[in-house]
Amino acid sequence: MLIYGAGGHAKVVLSILSACGEQISGMFDDNWQNGRGAGRQTARAYDPMFMPSEQLIVAIGNNLDRRRVVGVVKHSFGLAIHPTAVIESSVRVGAGVVIVHNAVVQADCCLGNHVIINTAAIVDHECVIGDFAHIGPGAVLCGGVCVGEYTLVGAGSVVLPGICIGRECVIGAGSVVVRDMPDFTKVAGNPAKVIHYT
């Protein structure tokens, strides 16, 4: 497996892949000149001809940066799912998904491409998570929640059943979302309210 990224999220992805018994064949990073790397890996500039048959994980926490990198990568994408994560068998998982330690994803959920379900997050039944979304550590999505593309649901947030959150939203840490949220909004609080339109 190859990793693109060398920051904190890459360290988590390395931990996941190590726990799965995956061999890391190389690491790419845009700042490779600074000697960046994670674990024992040294990063290099992305090279589509380096081990072209190996799968790759884009290990970048920022949703828009992850999308940008995915747009230039020529390798196929793998999955990084920690063995302590509980993923019900009916869950549909897109390419490049990262599911971190102790996360739970329940029946009939659909995770888009390059989604991150972070440490101990809970995604209950029939949730739909759009491409490049990030569900933060300890966040709870109750049943039937929809999260739009590129949206960040902050650490410790709770989203009540059936709520729809638009694309490119930011849900502040610890928020309780009790109503639908439109695209391109930043929300925070209990109950969560729109604090900014992007």
MDAnalysis code that builds the backbone (N, CA, C; Angstrom):
import MDAnalysis as mda
import numpy as np

u = mda.Universe.empty(594, n_residues=198, atom_resindex=np.repeat(np.arange(198), 3), trajectory=True)
u.add_TopologyAttr("name", ["N", "CA", "C"] * 198)
u.add_TopologyAttr("resid", np.arange(1, 199))
u.add_TopologyAttr("resname", ["MET", "LEU", "ILE", "TYR", "GLY", "ALA", "GLY", "GLY", "HIS", "ALA", "LYS", "VAL", "VAL", "LEU", "SER", "ILE", "LEU", "SER", "ALA", "CYS", "GLY", "GLU", "GLN", "ILE", "SER", "GLY", "MET", "PHE", "ASP", "ASP", "ASN", "TRP", "GLN", "ASN", "GLY", "ARG", "GLY", "ALA", "GLY", "ARG", "GLN", "THR", "ALA", "ARG", "ALA", "TYR", "ASP", "PRO", "MET", "PHE", "MET", "PRO", "SER", "GLU", "GLN", "LEU", "ILE", "VAL", "ALA", "ILE", "GLY", "ASN", "ASN", "LEU", "ASP", "ARG", "ARG", "ARG", "VAL", "VAL", "GLY", "VAL", "VAL", "LYS", "HIS", "SER", "PHE", "GLY", "LEU", "ALA", "ILE", "HIS", "PRO", "THR", "ALA", "VAL", "ILE", "GLU", "SER", "SER", "VAL", "ARG", "VAL", "GLY", "ALA", "GLY", "VAL", "VAL", "ILE", "VAL", "HIS", "ASN", "ALA", "VAL", "VAL", "GLN", "ALA", "ASP", "CYS", "CYS", "LEU", "GLY", "ASN", "HIS", "VAL", "ILE", "ILE", "ASN", "THR", "ALA", "ALA", "ILE", "VAL", "ASP", "HIS", "GLU", "CYS", "VAL", "ILE", "GLY", "ASP", "PHE", "ALA", "HIS", "ILE", "GLY", "PRO", "GLY", "ALA", "VAL", "LEU", "CYS", "GLY", "GLY", "VAL", "CYS", "VAL", "GLY", "GLU", "TYR", "THR", "LEU", "VAL", "GLY", "ALA", "GLY", "SER", "VAL", "VAL", "LEU", "PRO", "GLY", "ILE", "CYS", "ILE", "GLY", "ARG", "GLU", "CYS", "VAL", "ILE", "GLY", "ALA", "GLY", "SER", "VAL", "VAL", "VAL", "ARG", "ASP", "MET", "PRO", "ASP", "PHE", "THR", "LYS", "VAL", "ALA", "GLY", "ASN", "PRO", "ALA", "LYS", "VAL", "ILE", "HIS", "TYR", "THR"])
u.atoms.positions = np.array([
    [0.855, -1.192, 0.000],
    [0.000, 0.000, 0.000],
    [0.887, 1.237, 0.000],
    [0.455, 2.265, -0.705],
    [1.126, 3.553, -0.739],
    [0.273, 4.574, 0.011],
    [0.925, 5.579, 0.571],
    [0.241, 6.651, 1.290],
    [0.644, 7.975, 0.682],
    [-0.352, 8.830, 0.442],
    [-0.085, 10.206, 0.010],
    [-0.460, 11.110, 1.178],
    [0.540, 11.776, 1.761],
    [0.358, 12.602, 2.946],
    [1.353, 12.189, 4.003],
    [1.794, 13.149, 4.815],
    [2.807, 12.842, 5.826],
    [2.569, 13.599, 7.125],
    [1.345, 14.065, 7.336],
    [1.021, 14.787, 8.556],
    [0.417, 13.866, 9.610],
    [-0.333, 14.464, 10.524],
    [-0.918, 13.708, 11.621],
    [-1.882, 12.632, 11.162],
    [-2.726, 12.945, 10.171],
    [-3.671, 11.941, 9.693],
    [-2.941, 10.770, 9.049],
    [-1.818, 11.053, 8.379],
    [-1.022, 9.970, 7.791],
    [-0.489, 9.027, 8.865],
    [-0.129, 9.567, 10.022],
    [0.320, 8.708, 11.115],
    [-0.789, 7.759, 11.564],
    [-2.021, 8.270, 11.589],
    [-3.157, 7.429, 11.949],
    [-3.369, 6.344, 10.895],
    [-3.292, 6.738, 9.626],
    [-3.463, 5.758, 8.548],
    [-2.374, 4.694, 8.611],
    [-1.140, 5.097, 8.888],
    [-0.062, 4.121, 9.069],
    [-0.399, 3.137, 10.192],
    [-0.925, 3.643, 11.287],
    [-1.311, 2.789, 12.411],
    [-2.391, 1.794, 11.997],
    [-3.373, 2.270, 11.243],
    [-4.455, 1.394, 10.779],
    [-3.902, 0.294, 9.885],
    [-3.098, 0.695, 8.897],
    [-2.573, -0.288, 7.947],
    [-1.651, -1.291, 8.637],
    [-0.867, -0.812, 9.606],
    [-0.002, -1.712, 10.372],
    [-0.835, -2.737, 11.136],
    [-1.939, -2.279, 11.753],
    [-2.809, -3.189, 12.493],
    [-3.467, -4.216, 11.586],
    [-3.618, -3.857, 10.305],
    [-4.207, -4.770, 9.320],
    [-3.159, -5.676, 8.678],
    [-1.889, -5.514, 9.066],
    [-0.826, -6.321, 8.489],
    [-0.402, -5.900, 7.097],
    [-0.741, -4.669, 6.698],
    [-0.382, -4.160, 5.377],
    [1.062, -3.668, 5.369],
    [1.769, -3.978, 4.322],
    [3.128, -3.462, 4.112],
    [3.038, -2.106, 3.426],
    [3.723, -1.101, 3.963],
    [3.758, 0.231, 3.352],
    [4.938, 0.277, 2.387],
    [4.629, 0.460, 1.120],
    [5.660, 0.424, 0.076],
    [6.268, 1.784, -0.212],
    [5.596, 2.853, 0.187],
    [6.124, 4.188, -0.070],
    [5.163, 5.253, 0.407],
    [5.692, 6.474, 0.517],
    [4.910, 7.614, 0.998],
    [5.215, 8.820, 0.127],
    [4.157, 9.501, -0.293],
    [4.289, 10.720, -1.082],
    [3.809, 11.907, -0.258],
    [4.396, 13.083, -0.524],
    [3.933, 14.296, 0.148],
    [4.371, 15.501, -0.669],
    [3.528, 16.530, -0.703],
    [3.865, 17.744, -1.445],
    [5.060, 18.463, -0.841],
    [5.318, 18.287, 0.448],
    [6.439, 18.951, 1.132],
    [7.602, 17.987, 1.362],
    [7.821, 17.084, 0.433],
    [8.851, 16.064, 0.603],
    [10.251, 16.657, 0.756],
    [10.485, 17.868, 0.215],
    [11.821, 18.482, 0.311],
    [12.196, 18.781, 1.756],
    [11.208, 18.912, 2.623],
    [11.462, 19.218, 4.030],
    [11.733, 17.961, 4.853],
    [11.903, 16.839, 4.179],
    [12.210, 15.603, 4.885],
    [11.038, 15.018, 5.641],
    [9.823, 15.428, 5.259],
    [8.642, 14.941, 5.966],
    [8.436, 13.463, 5.727],
    [7.838, 12.857, 6.685],
    [7.473, 11.451, 6.604],
    [6.714, 11.089, 7.857],
    [6.313, 9.851, 7.942],
    [5.617, 9.369, 9.134],
    [6.134, 7.976, 9.437],
    [6.255, 7.680, 10.715],
    [6.835, 6.390, 11.081],
    [8.259, 6.315, 10.567],
    [8.598, 5.203, 9.944],
    [9.936, 5.030, 9.383],
    [9.997, 5.419, 7.918],
    [8.892, 5.916, 7.401],
    [8.824, 6.250, 5.979],
    [9.381, 7.639, 5.714],
    [10.056, 7.786, 4.580],
    [10.497, 9.093, 4.094],
    [9.660, 9.429, 2.869],
    [9.082, 10.611, 2.867],
    [8.205, 10.999, 1.770],
    [9.012, 11.424, 0.551],
    [8.390, 11.275, -0.594],
    [8.952, 11.722, -1.877],
    [7.840, 12.396, -2.663],
    [8.206, 13.073, -3.728],
    [7.203, 13.674, -4.603],
    [6.374, 12.562, -5.253],
    [5.118, 12.873, -5.542],
    [4.267, 11.863, -6.160],
    [4.798, 11.483, -7.536],
    [4.868, 10.190, -7.780],
    [5.341, 9.653, -9.046],
    [4.363, 8.568, -9.483],
    [3.570, 8.822, -10.530],
    [2.583, 7.825, -10.952],
    [3.205, 6.526, -11.453],
    [4.507, 6.550, -11.772],
    [5.177, 5.344, -12.258],
    [5.827, 4.535, -11.134],
    [5.784, 5.049, -9.891],
    [6.342, 4.311, -8.759],
    [5.339, 3.251, -8.326],
    [5.685, 2.003, -8.488],
    [4.843, 0.870, -8.106],
    [3.396, 1.084, -8.572],
    [3.187, 1.196, -9.877],
    [1.863, 1.578, -10.389],
    [0.749, 0.587, -10.077],
    [1.092, -0.649, -9.745],
    [0.045, -1.627, -9.440],
    [-0.369, -1.606, -7.967],
    [0.388, -0.877, -7.129],
    [0.040, -0.776, -5.706],
    [-1.163, 0.154, -5.512],
    [-2.001, -0.149, -4.535],
    [-3.091, 0.750, -4.180],
    [-2.572, 1.861, -3.270],
    [-3.324, 2.948, -3.206],
    [-2.895, 4.146, -2.487],
    [-4.043, 4.669, -1.633],
    [-3.682, 5.201, -0.469],
    [-4.613, 5.926, 0.397],
    [-4.161, 7.379, 0.451],
    [-5.088, 8.315, 0.211],
    [-4.785, 9.736, 0.397],
    [-5.048, 10.055, 1.866],
    [-3.971, 10.205, 2.628],
    [-4.046, 10.369, 4.083],
    [-3.920, 11.839, 4.454],
    [-4.913, 12.605, 4.042],
    [-4.961, 14.051, 4.288],
    [-6.316, 14.357, 4.914],
    [-6.304, 14.966, 6.099],
    [-7.543, 15.200, 6.821],
    [-8.421, 16.282, 6.238],
    [-7.829, 17.316, 5.642],
    [-8.609, 18.417, 5.071],
    [-9.348, 17.937, 3.827],
    [-10.662, 18.110, 3.820],
    [-11.483, 17.554, 2.747],
    [-11.138, 18.100, 1.372],
    [-10.973, 19.403, 1.256],
    [-10.701, 19.993, -0.056],
    [-9.294, 19.664, -0.531],
    [-8.331, 19.617, 0.379],
    [-6.977, 19.199, 0.000],
    [-6.968, 17.742, -0.448],
    [-7.748, 16.896, 0.227],
    [-7.833, 15.490, -0.160],
    [-8.417, 15.367, -1.568],
    [-9.449, 16.133, -1.860],
    [-10.038, 16.121, -3.211],
    [-9.020, 16.556, -4.252],
    [-8.255, 17.611, -3.959],
    [-7.253, 18.107, -4.914],
    [-6.239, 17.023, -5.237],
    [-5.757, 16.339, -4.215],
    [-4.748, 15.298, -4.426],
    [-5.333, 14.120, -5.200],
    [-6.543, 13.712, -4.845],
    [-7.180, 12.608, -5.564],
    [-7.270, 12.916, -7.061],
    [-7.458, 14.189, -7.393],
    [-7.574, 14.580, -8.790],
    [-6.317, 14.385, -9.615],
    [-5.146, 14.272, -8.966],
    [-3.894, 14.095, -9.713],
    [-3.325, 12.681, -9.604],
    [-3.843, 11.886, -8.681],
    [-3.304, 10.548, -8.465],
    [-3.749, 9.605, -9.578],
    [-2.819, 8.797, -10.071],
    [-3.102, 7.815, -11.120],
    [-3.232, 6.398, -10.568],
    [-2.772, 6.160, -9.354],
    [-2.901, 4.837, -8.749],
    [-4.374, 4.541, -8.426],
    [-4.712, 3.271, -8.290],
    [-6.027, 2.913, -7.766],
    [-6.013, 3.124, -6.247],
    [-7.193, 3.230, -5.669],
    [-7.307, 3.566, -4.252],
    [-7.702, 2.352, -3.422],
    [-7.051, 2.211, -2.273],
    [-7.366, 1.143, -1.339],
    [-8.269, 1.635, -0.229],
    [-8.399, 0.817, 0.804],
    [-9.172, 1.141, 2.001],
    [-8.272, 1.009, 3.216],
    [-8.571, 1.802, 4.251],
    [-7.881, 1.670, 5.537],
    [-8.957, 1.602, 6.618],
    [-9.221, 0.387, 7.105],
    [-10.262, 0.157, 8.105],
    [-9.628, -0.571, 9.288],
    [-9.599, 0.101, 10.444],
    [-8.950, -0.498, 11.607],
    [-9.726, -1.729, 12.085],
    [-9.024, -2.759, 12.539],
    [-9.705, -3.980, 12.994],
    [-10.678, -3.775, 14.151],
    [-10.508, -2.699, 14.931],
    [-11.453, -2.460, 16.033],
    [-12.728, -1.771, 15.579],
    [-12.764, -1.284, 14.345],
    [-13.988, -0.673, 13.821],
    [-15.043, -1.752, 13.607],
    [-16.303, -1.388, 13.846],
    [-17.418, -2.315, 13.646],
    [-18.199, -1.818, 12.437],
    [-18.135, -2.599, 11.351],
    [-18.785, -2.219, 10.100],
    [-19.800, -3.315, 9.760],
    [-21.083, -2.990, 9.780],
    [-22.118, -3.973, 9.496],
    [-22.002, -4.410, 8.034],
    [-22.326, -5.652, 7.759],
    [-22.052, -6.245, 6.440],
    [-22.813, -5.588, 5.294],
    [-23.910, -4.895, 5.571],
    [-24.687, -4.259, 4.503],
    [-24.181, -2.865, 4.134],
    [-23.135, -2.385, 4.797],
    [-22.602, -1.047, 4.522],
    [-21.906, -1.038, 3.166],
    [-22.173, -0.003, 2.368],
    [-21.488, 0.188, 1.089],
    [-20.373, 1.215, 1.307],
    [-19.171, 0.835, 0.904],
    [-17.982, 1.642, 1.178],
    [-17.320, 2.011, -0.143],
    [-17.115, 3.316, -0.371],
    [-16.472, 3.783, -1.591],
    [-14.967, 3.608, -1.561],
    [-14.329, 4.032, -2.631],
    [-12.873, 3.931, -2.756],
    [-12.182, 4.908, -1.809],
    [-11.017, 4.499, -1.296],
    [-10.179, 5.403, -0.513],
    [-10.682, 5.752, 0.862],
    [-11.668, 5.031, 1.365],
    [-12.273, 5.345, 2.668],
    [-11.311, 4.968, 3.798],
    [-11.304, 5.808, 4.845],
    [-10.527, 5.558, 6.054],
    [-11.502, 5.491, 7.232],
    [-11.476, 4.360, 7.945],
    [-12.316, 4.187, 9.139],
    [-11.375, 3.875, 10.299],
    [-11.391, 4.747, 11.296],
    [-10.372, 4.767, 12.337],
    [-10.806, 3.904, 13.525],
    [-9.915, 3.724, 14.462],
    [-10.083, 2.875, 15.640],
    [-11.436, 3.111, 16.323],
    [-12.112, 1.995, 16.631],
    [-13.336, 1.977, 17.442],
    [-14.528, 2.711, 16.833],
    [-14.487, 3.022, 15.551],
    [-15.658, 3.600, 14.894],
    [-16.711, 2.515, 14.687],
    [-17.981, 2.944, 14.566],
    [-19.092, 2.031, 14.313],
    [-19.890, 2.574, 13.138],
    [-20.139, 1.712, 12.148],
    [-20.988, 2.074, 11.011],
    [-22.054, 0.992, 10.896],
    [-23.314, 1.398, 11.050],
    [-24.412, 0.449, 11.172],
    [-25.070, 0.122, 9.831],
    [-26.140, -0.682, 9.908],
    [-26.776, -1.302, 8.751],
    [-27.199, -0.296, 7.684],
    [-26.945, -0.697, 6.430],
    [-27.426, -0.007, 5.229],
    [-26.924, 1.425, 5.083],
    [-25.791, 1.733, 5.686],
    [-25.158, 3.032, 5.433],
    [-24.434, 2.999, 4.097],
    [-24.221, 4.178, 3.541],
    [-23.472, 4.317, 2.299],
    [-22.399, 5.381, 2.512],
    [-21.136, 4.970, 2.409],
    [-20.008, 5.895, 2.559],
    [-19.443, 6.184, 1.181],
    [-19.415, 7.448, 0.794],
    [-18.878, 7.833, -0.506],
    [-17.375, 7.646, -0.588],
    [-16.804, 8.044, -1.702],
    [-15.369, 7.916, -1.926],
    [-14.579, 8.858, -1.030],
    [-13.471, 8.363, -0.483],
    [-12.498, 9.149, 0.280],
    [-13.096, 9.796, 1.528],
    [-14.072, 9.135, 2.109],
    [-14.678, 9.560, 3.371],
    [-13.752, 9.152, 4.519],
    [-13.737, 9.969, 5.572],
    [-13.057, 9.625, 6.820],
    [-14.108, 9.491, 7.915],
    [-14.114, 8.324, 8.568],
    [-14.906, 8.123, 9.787],
    [-13.876, 8.025, 10.904],
    [-13.750, 9.076, 11.690],
    [-12.628, 9.200, 12.612],
    [-12.856, 8.419, 13.914],
    [-11.901, 8.525, 14.817],
    [-11.832, 7.717, 16.031],
    [-13.146, 7.715, 16.811],
    [-13.690, 6.508, 17.043],
    [-14.871, 6.290, 17.894],
    [-16.115, 7.035, 17.430],
    [-16.152, 7.454, 16.160],
    [-17.381, 8.041, 15.619],
    [-18.426, 6.944, 15.446],
    [-19.700, 7.329, 15.537],
    [-20.810, 6.401, 15.361],
    [-21.690, 6.905, 14.221],
    [-21.866, 6.051, 13.230],
    [-22.742, 6.348, 12.095],
    [-23.843, 5.302, 12.136],
    [-25.036, 5.712, 12.535],
    [-26.110, 4.746, 12.743],
    [-26.762, 4.361, 11.409],
    [-27.781, 3.541, 11.479],
    [-28.367, 2.891, 10.299],
    [-28.813, 3.883, 9.218],
    [-28.601, 3.491, 7.979],
    [-29.141, 4.165, 6.785],
    [-28.634, 5.589, 6.596],
    [-27.483, 5.894, 7.120],
    [-26.891, 7.207, 6.848],
    [-26.217, 7.180, 5.474],
    [-26.191, 8.340, 4.836],
    [-25.523, 8.500, 3.548],
    [-24.490, 9.613, 3.705],
    [-23.230, 9.259, 3.493],
    [-22.129, 10.207, 3.670],
    [-21.518, 10.484, 2.302],
    [-21.528, 11.746, 1.876],
    [-21.047, 12.120, 0.551],
    [-19.538, 12.032, 0.416],
    [-19.076, 12.021, -0.830],
    [-17.651, 11.942, -1.130],
    [-16.860, 13.006, -0.374],
    [-15.704, 12.607, 0.134],
    [-14.730, 13.494, 0.778],
    [-15.230, 14.101, 2.084],
    [-16.323, 13.611, 2.639],
    [-16.779, 14.106, 3.940],
    [-15.904, 13.512, 5.046],
    [-15.924, 14.168, 6.201],
    [-15.109, 13.762, 7.353],
    [-15.990, 13.822, 8.594],
    [-16.187, 12.668, 9.207],
    [-16.954, 12.585, 10.453],
    [-15.934, 12.529, 11.590],
    [-15.888, 13.571, 12.404],
    [-14.826, 13.765, 13.380],
    [-14.872, 12.790, 14.542],
    [-13.797, 12.769, 15.340],
    [-13.711, 11.864, 16.481],
    [-14.895, 12.023, 17.432],
    [-15.492, 10.891, 17.785],
    [-16.570, 10.900, 18.761],
    [-17.878, 11.486, 18.292],
    [-17.993, 11.855, 17.025],
    [-19.264, 12.375, 16.510],
    [-20.275, 11.246, 16.418],
    [-21.558, 11.602, 16.543],
    [-22.642, 10.626, 16.468],
    [-23.643, 11.100, 15.428],
    [-23.832, 10.272, 14.391],
    [-24.890, 10.508, 13.419],
    [-25.987, 9.502, 13.704],
    [-27.166, 9.978, 14.105],
    [-28.286, 9.076, 14.345],
    [-28.817, 8.544, 13.013],
    [-29.800, 7.674, 13.055],
    [-30.257, 6.994, 11.857],
    [-30.768, 7.929, 10.777],
    [-30.495, 7.557, 9.509],
    [-31.052, 8.250, 8.364],
    [-30.488, 9.630, 8.100],
    [-29.329, 9.945, 8.634],
    [-28.703, 11.263, 8.401],
    [-28.016, 11.269, 7.040],
    [-28.108, 12.399, 6.340],
    [-27.380, 12.603, 5.084],
    [-26.356, 13.722, 5.299],
    [-25.128, 13.462, 4.883],
    [-24.048, 14.445, 4.991],
    [-23.516, 14.688, 3.602],
    [-23.486, 15.959, 3.163],
    [-23.076, 16.298, 1.811],
    [-21.578, 16.186, 1.581],
    [-21.204, 16.244, 0.309],
    [-19.807, 16.166, -0.091],
    [-18.978, 17.248, 0.593],
    [-17.764, 16.884, 0.984],
    [-16.746, 17.784, 1.541],
    [-17.110, 18.366, 2.893],
    [-18.154, 17.890, 3.524],
    [-18.579, 18.436, 4.810],
    [-17.773, 17.828, 5.952],
    [-17.468, 18.658, 6.938],
    [-16.807, 18.222, 8.167],
    [-17.821, 18.269, 9.309],
    [-18.034, 17.125, 9.938],
    [-18.842, 17.061, 11.158],
    [-17.852, 16.996, 12.313],
    [-17.773, 18.062, 13.094],
    [-16.728, 18.227, 14.101],
    [-16.804, 17.229, 15.241],
    [-15.693, 17.115, 15.944],
    [-15.544, 16.160, 17.046],
    [-16.655, 16.335, 18.076],
    [-17.219, 15.202, 18.502],
    [-18.212, 15.213, 19.562],
    [-19.564, 15.770, 19.182],
    [-19.795, 16.050, 17.921],
    [-21.105, 16.551, 17.486],
    [-22.134, 15.435, 17.479],
    [-23.396, 15.822, 17.577],
    [-24.515, 14.883, 17.480],
    [-25.466, 15.415, 16.422],
    [-25.844, 14.542, 15.487],
    [-26.809, 14.913, 14.452],
    [-28.033, 14.026, 14.641],
    [-29.197, 14.650, 14.863],
    [-30.413, 13.905, 15.177],
    [-30.934, 13.141, 13.959],
    [-31.813, 12.157, 14.190],
    [-32.264, 11.293, 13.094],
    [-32.896, 12.062, 11.936],
    [-32.584, 11.598, 10.726],
    [-33.221, 12.113, 9.523],
    [-32.759, 13.475, 9.054],
    [-31.793, 14.077, 9.711],
    [-31.310, 15.414, 9.342],
    [-30.461, 15.328, 8.080],
    [-30.568, 16.341, 7.226],
    [-29.721, 16.457, 6.035],
    [-28.816, 17.673, 6.192],
    [-27.531, 17.449, 6.018],
    [-26.529, 18.516, 6.071],
    [-25.981, 18.674, 4.660],
    [-25.902, 19.909, 4.186],
    [-25.493, 20.172, 2.813],
    [-24.023, 19.927, 2.544],
    [-23.602, 20.296, 1.359],
    [-22.219, 20.105, 0.935],
    [-21.349, 21.255, 1.433],
    [-20.072, 20.946, 1.656],
    [-19.048, 21.910, 2.091],
    [-19.474, 22.698, 3.322],
    [-20.072, 21.994, 4.263],
    [-20.436, 22.595, 5.548],
    [-19.377, 22.256, 6.591],
    [-19.357, 23.056, 7.642],
    [-18.537, 22.755, 8.814],
    [-19.466, 22.773, 10.024],
    [-19.529, 21.626, 10.698],
    [-20.317, 21.524, 11.923],
    [-19.336, 21.619, 13.079],
    [-19.435, 22.678, 13.864],
    [-18.485, 22.926, 14.942],
    [-18.478, 21.809, 15.971],
    [-17.324, 21.608, 16.586],
    [-17.169, 20.560, 17.594],
    [-18.212, 20.715, 18.696],
    [-18.797, 19.596, 19.086],
    [-19.766, 19.591, 20.180],
    [-21.143, 20.111, 19.831],
    [-21.401, 20.371, 18.575],
    [-22.712, 20.881, 18.169],
    [-23.775, 19.792, 18.242],
    [-25.021, 20.211, 18.404],
    [-26.171, 19.308, 18.319],
    [-27.052, 19.825, 17.186],
    [-27.093, 19.065, 16.101],
    [-27.804, 19.509, 14.891],
    [-29.208, 18.939, 14.936],
    [-30.201, 19.838, 15.015],
    [-31.594, 19.423, 15.191],
    [-32.458, 19.749, 13.984],
    [-31.863, 20.419, 12.972],
    [-32.616, 20.715, 11.749],
    [-31.670, 20.655, 10.567],
    [-32.251, 20.552, 9.366],
    [-31.442, 20.493, 8.153],
    [-30.586, 21.743, 8.023],
    [-29.400, 21.577, 7.441],
    [-28.474, 22.689, 7.232],
    [-28.169, 22.832, 5.742],
    [-28.249, 24.067, 5.224],
    [-28.011, 24.258, 3.786],
    [-26.535, 24.146, 3.427],
    [-26.274, 24.064, 2.124],
    [-24.911, 24.011, 1.617],
    [-24.099, 25.214, 2.082],
    [-22.786, 25.023, 2.182],
    [-21.800, 26.095, 2.369],
    [-22.036, 26.903, 3.648],
    [-22.383, 26.214, 4.731],
    [-22.597, 26.917, 5.996],
    [-21.660, 26.383, 7.068],
    [-21.336, 27.256, 8.003],
    [-20.661, 26.861, 9.231],
    [-21.680, 26.997, 10.341],
    [-21.822, 25.938, 11.140],
    [-22.820, 25.948, 12.200],
    [-22.178, 25.511, 13.506],
    [-22.754, 25.945, 14.605],
    [-22.223, 25.577, 15.914],
    [-23.306, 25.769, 16.961],
    [-23.126, 25.090, 18.094],
    [-23.995, 25.308, 19.243],
    [-24.951, 24.164, 19.506],
    [-25.736, 24.336, 20.586],
    [-26.758, 23.386, 20.988],
    [-28.018, 24.159, 21.355],
    [-29.004, 24.205, 20.457],
    [-29.031, 23.590, 19.134],
    [-28.134, 24.358, 18.156],
    [-27.643, 23.656, 17.145],
    [-26.735, 24.274, 16.173],
    [-27.442, 25.331, 15.357],
    [-26.743, 26.443, 15.163],
    [-27.255, 27.549, 14.347],
    [-26.190, 27.954, 13.357],
    [-26.652, 28.495, 12.216],
    [-25.719, 28.970, 11.201],
    [-24.990, 30.187, 11.739],
    [-23.646, 30.135, 11.703],
    [-22.853, 31.282, 12.154],
    [-22.122, 31.967, 11.006],
    [-22.081, 31.294, 9.842],
    [-21.352, 31.882, 8.721],
    [-21.742, 31.153, 7.443],
    [-21.855, 31.914, 6.345],
    [-22.030, 31.336, 5.020],
    [-20.712, 31.490, 4.272],
    [-20.239, 30.402, 3.655],
    [-18.945, 30.466, 2.946],
    [-19.135, 30.840, 1.488],
])
